[in-house]
Amino acid sequence: MLRITELKLPLDHPDEALRDAIIQRLGIRDEQLISFNLFKRSYDARKKNSELLFIYTIDLEASNEAELLLKFADDRNIGVAPDVTYKYVGQAPANLEQRPIVVGFGPCGIFAGLLLAQMGFKPIILERGKEVRQRTKDTWGLWRKSVLNPESNVQFGEGGAGTFSDGKLYSQIKDPQHHGRKVLEEFVKAGAPDEILYINKPHIGTFRLTGMVEQMRQDMIAMGAEVRFQEKVSDLLIDDGQVTGVVLESGEQLHSRHVVLALGHSARDTFRMLHAKGVFMEAKPFSVGFRIEHPQTLIDKARLGKYAGHPKLGAADYKLVYHAKNGRSVYSFCMCPGGTVVAATSEPGRVVTNGMSQYSRNERNANSGIVVGIDPERDYPGGPLAGIELQERLEA
C-alpha cells in the first residue's frame, strides 16, 4: 500500500474527482489504480483570503508500487502507507485461574474490558452507576427536575462522563502506533458513522453514543465478559503489597491479582480510599474555569468567512490560548460547536458545568470551557488530595 498526503480538492468536488486526482498525482493509467481508501480529510481555514480546500490523505494499492516508490523517492507526500492494524499484546492461557477485574465502565474501562475480552481473559467489569438507558433517565431528571442521583448522573454510569459530553474522538497526543485507530474502528463496528475514520475531528454525540455503548457491552458479554452495574468498589484487598482483589459496598469480595482502576475524574470517595490504603498518589496540575457561550453563526463567520454555513463543513470550532505575564496560561477547552451548556453535578450541594453537542451540531449557540492552569506548589499545597479539596470548595 502507498500513501499520498496533502492532496487538495475544492469543497464541492464530485466523488469521482478523488480517483482522478490520485491518478493525475501519480501519473498512472486508470487501470493501474487497483483500490484506494480515504484515511483522512481536513481543511485549513487560517488564510482568510485564500480558497478553502479539502486536504486528503489517501492509502492506495497500485499495480506498479515499486516503480512509483522509486519515482517519488524525494517526494515527502508520497510513500509507503503505515500499518495501522492493532497488535494485541497477548492471549489468555487456557488454564486461566483468575479473571481480571475492571473498575469503572467509562471510556477507559470500556476499552480495557473490550481488549481483555478480545484476548480471551473474560474480565469482570464493575460500574457503580446504572446501565446507559436507566442512567439517561436519571440524568434528564437532574436537567429537567433538579433531582440528583449521586450514583447515576453525568459522571457515573455506563459510558462514563463522555456519554453526556461532547463525544469528541480525537486528541493532540502523538500516536505512532495508531492506537486511536483501534478506538475509531471499534466505534464504527458498534454503529458509529464511517466518516469518523477519516474526518479530521471526528465527533458522535450523546444520542448515538448510547446505542453504541450498549452494543459494545453486548459484544464483550458474547466474548465471556461479565458486566455488573450498581456495584461500587469500597475497598481493595492487599496482601504483602500485592493487590489480591476488591471489596464491594455490599460486602462481597472478588479475588484477582489483576485489577484495572478506570475511575474517571469524579470518584473522589474511591481516591480517598486508595490513599488510605497506602496506594502511591501525587497531586498533578490541572485547570479550572467556566463555560462561555456565543452564537454559532458568529464563530462560523469568524473561522470560515465566505464559506460559513457550507453543508460539507458544518459548525465551525475554534481554539484559543493566552500566555499571561505571570506565567499562567488561559485556554479554551472542550469547545462544543452548535451545542449546549449542561449541569454535570455528581455530588449534592455542588455545581459543575459541562458542554455537549449532538451529532448534528445544529443548536443556535456554541460554547467552550475557558480555563486557567493551576499547580500544586502555588495553588493547592498540602498533599495528593489537596486538588480534590480545592475542587470541592469551588463547586460548593
RATAKA-V126661 format. One record per run of one state. SS is the DSSP state (H for helix, E for strand, C for the rest). FROM is the first residue (numbers start at 0). LEN is the number of residues. Records with the same first field share a line. If there is no record, write none. Layout:
# RATAKA-V126661
SS: FROM-LEN, FROM-LEN
This chain:
# RATAKA-V126661
C: 0-1, 10-5, 26-3, 43-9, 62-2, 71-6, 80-20, 103-3, 118-5, 127-4, 145-3, 149-2, 152-8, 164-3, 168-10, 189-4, 197-1, 199-3, 203-2, 222-3, 229-3, 239-2, 248-4, 255-3, 261-6, 276-9, 307-13, 323-5, 336-3, 343-9, 356-8, 374-1, 379-6, 395-1
E: 1-9, 32-11, 52-10, 77-3, 100-3, 123-4, 148-1, 151-1, 167-1, 198-1, 202-1, 225-4, 232-7, 241-7, 252-3, 258-3, 285-10, 320-3, 328-8, 339-4, 352-4, 364-10
H: 15-11, 29-3, 64-7, 106-12, 131-14, 160-4, 178-11, 193-4, 205-17, 267-9, 295-12, 375-4, 385-10
